[in-house]
């Protein structure tokens, strides 16, 4: 265990704390058992290490961070670690990449039951499912799902522009304070178009040249490793899954034709629907339905978006249409805190069963949503609002 503490100490030495994400304040760190779930690369490890560094003194042995893919676990179990940690005064155990440890849920439940004074924080893939493991554990664990950087966070991380969160309702009904502050710092339209291409994942500055290559590698690992191990996807179908993702990327926002997808991929209808569900849970795509309250199992979605615009640009094999990027941005920024439904007519999105959004360029007018209450245009190439026509970048301040 001492070797794990040495790694823990080295990681804390180098982890930066100059910029702390809003997610840090949204997490219930006092829970006896909690999980941080999210797609690979969005900063789950960083959040855990930053919390430790901010709340515990250096070399404090009451807290321990360990990654579950560490070589330590080749000859030791999670239960071994918990016992030794507890006997040496340990109180707060952070277990990263828990989905890489076989039968993790069974041992975590035992740790929860046998060490009532120990708090445990887990982090893992978006595919991490407690409900599919132990039902008792699912009731005991507080889950937190995180995303990559919002447009607001991108401005803070990459441009040094620090602005507060502006909740969606405030942006819709009183956008002036945000617009006034944003326009003091520069040209928001230009910054928005930068964000579409980079900045969602918080490692661009360290990896500008290979940024898209890194995203592609992340996608490959999710499909080759996580989907085959966690979702039991046939390893012989991983190439077809990647081809399916490329097809979706080339035609996003994709109006779903399962028969066409089946023919293109060589996969059966039920298999296609199951795989789309896995890609959605893995945060590689978003599946949207026109009536989320009545969605049935294995029902085909009404529209498919890539998870975020950086992924869209990184994975696409053909040039990206700006209209595709705009709608992908809207879906991505809103999905964290709101319910989102696809509109078959009279708008693009229904948000929280209350607001209708039509997304477009600066010339977009209200023809499609005329006389519909609580309807708004989210427009590109716009620095200020004009009635219910808002700059599209303004919704990027919701988290």
Residue, then its C-alpha position, 0 to 999 in steps of 0.5 A: x500500500x505504501x507504493x500507492x501512497x507514493x503515487x498518490x503523493x506524486x500526483x498531488x504535487x503536480x495537479x494544478x488547482x488554479x482553475x476549479x470546475x463548477x462540478x466540484x461544488x455540485x458533488x456531495x463529497x460527504x456521502x459515504x459512497x458516491x460515484x463520478x461518471x463521465x466519458x473518458x477525458x472530461x476530467x474525472x481524475x482531475x476533479x478527484x485529485x483537486x478535491x484531495x489537494x484542496x481539503x487535505x494537507x500534504x502527506x495526510x494518510x487519512x486519504x488515498x487516491x488509487x487507480x483500479x488499473x494499477x499493478x497493485x491490483x494484480x496481486x491484491x483486491x479492493x478488500x485488501x486495500x480497504x482493510x489495510x487502509x482502515x487499519x492504518x487510520x484511513x477515512x476517505x478512499x478514492x478509487x479511479x477507473x473502477x470499471x476496470x476492476x472485475x466484480x467491483x460492485x460486489x467488493x464495494x458493497x462489502x467495503x460499504x457494509x464492513x467499514x461504516x466510518x470510511x467514505x468511498x468515492x468511485x469514478x468510472x466510465x459513463x457506462x458504469x451502471x450500479x443498477x445492473x450490478x447490486x441493487x442494494x449498492x445502487x440504493x446506497x451510492x450517490x451518482x454524479x455525471x459530468x461532461x466536458x467543458x461548457x463554452x463558459x468553462x472553455x473561456x475560463x480555461x483557454x482564454x482567461x475569461x472568467x464569467x459566472x454561470x447563467x442558468x438557461x431561464x435567465x438567459x432566455x428572459x433576461x440575457x442583457x447582463x450576460x451579453x453585456x459582460x461577454x462583449x467586454x472581453x472580445x468577439x463572442x462569435x469568433x470564440x464560439x467558432x473556436x470552441x466548436x472545433x476545440x476546447x470541450x476536452x480539457x487537454x487541448x493546450x497540452x496537446x494542440x497538434x495531436x488533439x483530434x488524434x487523442x480524441x480518436x484514440x479515446x473513441x477507439x478505447x471506449x469501443x474496443x475496451x469498454x463496450x466489449x467488456x461492460x456491454x458485452x459487445x461482440x469483439x468482431x463487431x467493433x469495426x462495424x461500430x466504428x463504421x456506424x459512428x462514421x456514418x452518423x458523423x457524416x450525416x448528423x443530425x441523423x434522421x434515423x432510418x434503421x433499415x439503411x443503417x442495417x444495410x450499411x453496417x451489416x448488423x441486424x435491426x435489434x443489434x443496431x438499436x442496442x449498439x446505438x443505446x450503448x454509444x449513447x450511454x458511452x457519451x459518444x452520441x445523443x439519441x433524441x426522441x419526440x416523446x421521452x415520457x413514452x419511450x419504449x425499450x428498443x424503440x428507434x430514436x427520432x434523431x441522432x447527434x454526436x455527443x459534442x462538436x469536438x468529437x464531430x470534427x475529430x471523427x468525421x471523414x468529410x467536411x462538417x456542415x455548420x448547421x450540424x455543428x450548431x445543433x450538436x452544440x445546443x444538444x450538448x450544452x443543454x443535456x447536462x441540466x435539462x430534458x431535451x426532445x426532438x421536434x418533428x415540426x415547428x422548431x428543432x428542440x423542446x426543452x424541459x417540456x416548456x421552451x421551443x428552440x429553432x437553431x440557425x444562422x443570422x438570417x433565421x427568422x420566426x417563420x417555423x415557430x411563429x405565434x408559438x409561446x415560449x419559442x426562441x431562435x438561437x442564432x449564429x453570428x449574433x453578438x446581442x439579442x433581438x427580442x426572442x432571437x438570441x445568440x447561440x453561444x449564450x446557452x453555453x453558460x448553463x454550467 
